[in-house]
Amino acid sequence: MLDLDAEVLAEHTASITAWLPLKDEPRHIVDLGCGTGAGAFALLDRFPDAHVTAVDTSAGHLQLLREKACAHGVQGRVRTVQADLDNNNWPDLGRPDLVWASASMHHLANPDSALRNLREVLTPGGLLAGVELAGVPRFLPAHAPENRPGLEERAHAATNSFHAEHVPHRGADWGPMLTAAGFTVEDERTLTVNIEGARSEAIGRYAYGILQRIRSVAAPALSPEDLAALDELLDTNSPNSLLRREDLAVRTERTVWAARRA
């Protein structure tokens, strides 16, 4: 799913790296919550003289990232660090002049403490780029599926209590938290994402993966009719499968906070 996310949103990620209000090109970048490397590789492409320290809790993600770095011939520019950022005993991440945190800040259990630690890691004058999706992307038009219009929104609504409990900072306004941690928020930008399915067959697979995850959480709260309609969308043998639909699009928003250590 992380690789699909990277593929589908690659153009938007590149536009964010090009927008960053940097005083100089960074030489050392830390990618916090790097996953399998979407941000890390976009930044390596954007800044050819930079090195990236990629940080994640998952050993599996970091292994995949190292394999990709080898495949791209940039293994000498990448260092991986396995760490839990909710633990105050952070490993040595060096003194980066840019920290990239994409779709990772909302996973922090104690963001106030983590952001203060992050400020101390950054070089004075260094920049933190925090990127967050407004929510889980939508894919279906409002009138779909034909037998249960509005199903996608009802499925999302059925996950709200789960996410409120397990990911309470999803969709948060990070500006005040960054200011409280000692950063100066220099800019904030919200980008609208609307990618038509015809542009990439990966969108069908992306929609399938996300709605499959939503089903695992939403099923107990859905009506039998809605659950049956959702299962039909997820049935790869059905003519109405998400993998066969031609009316899909990726619709969401991404907000970027550019915050500097004064």
Summary of the structure (lengths in Angstrom):
residues: 262
radius of gyration: 19.4
end to end distance: 36.5
largest distance: 57.4
contacts: 814
relative contact order: 0.16
helix: 43%
strand: 21%
